């Protein structure tokens, strides 16, 4: 679902805080709170789905050689 965004002044947010919390939760709409036209905070819906653990790092690295065979270099631990 696409996250929608709108802006609201801090004074209006203060007056309608509880209603805006309900609206963000129901509509999955992000609200940017501004002070004198400058963005200062974002009110975003909470994502209750648990993060995926398996496959999370898929595609982030590449194996470029043989990772099973021993290497020819001698380690200090082998001495």
N, C-alpha and C positions, 0 to 999 in steps of 0.2 A: 504494500500500500504506500503510495507517495505521501511524503510528509509536506503538508501545506504550511505556509508561514504568513503571519501578519504582524503588524507593529501596533503597539499600544503605549500611551504615555504612562509614566509611573503613577501619576495622580489617579488616572482612571483605573489602573491595575489595583491600586490600594482600595478604591471604592468597590470594585467588583471581584476581588480576589477569589472568594469561594466559588462563585459562578464560573469564573474563568478556569479554575482547576477542574471542575466537572466537565467543562466544554473541551478542554485539552484531552482529558481522559476518554471521552466519548468519540470525539471526531479525529483523534490522532493528529491534531493540528498544533504546530509549534507557534508560540507567541513570543515576539521579541519586545522586551520592555525598554522604553527609551526615557532619557532625561534630557529635556531641551533638545530633542531631535537626535541625540546621540545614543546608539544602542549600548545598554549597560548589563542586560541579563537576558537569558532565554528560558522560557517555560516550555518544557518538552514532555511528551508522554513517556511513561516508564515501559520498557520492553521486558515483559515477564518471562519470555522464552529463555530457557537455560542455554548457555553457550555450548556449541558443539566441541567436544574434546577430540574425537577421532577424526583425522583428516584435516585438522585445523592448519597444519603446516604444509599441506599438499601444494606442490608447485613452487615452494620457496627456495629450494636448493636443487643442485644437479650433481650427480655422481659422474666424475669424468675419467675415472680409472678403475683398476682392480682394487677393491677394498678388502679382499679376502686373503690374498697371497702376502707373505712376509716381504718386507722391503730389504734392500741390500745394506742399508745404513746400520751401523752398530750403535746401540744405545748405551748410555752410561749405566743403566740399571742392569744390563747384561754382563757387566764386568765383574 
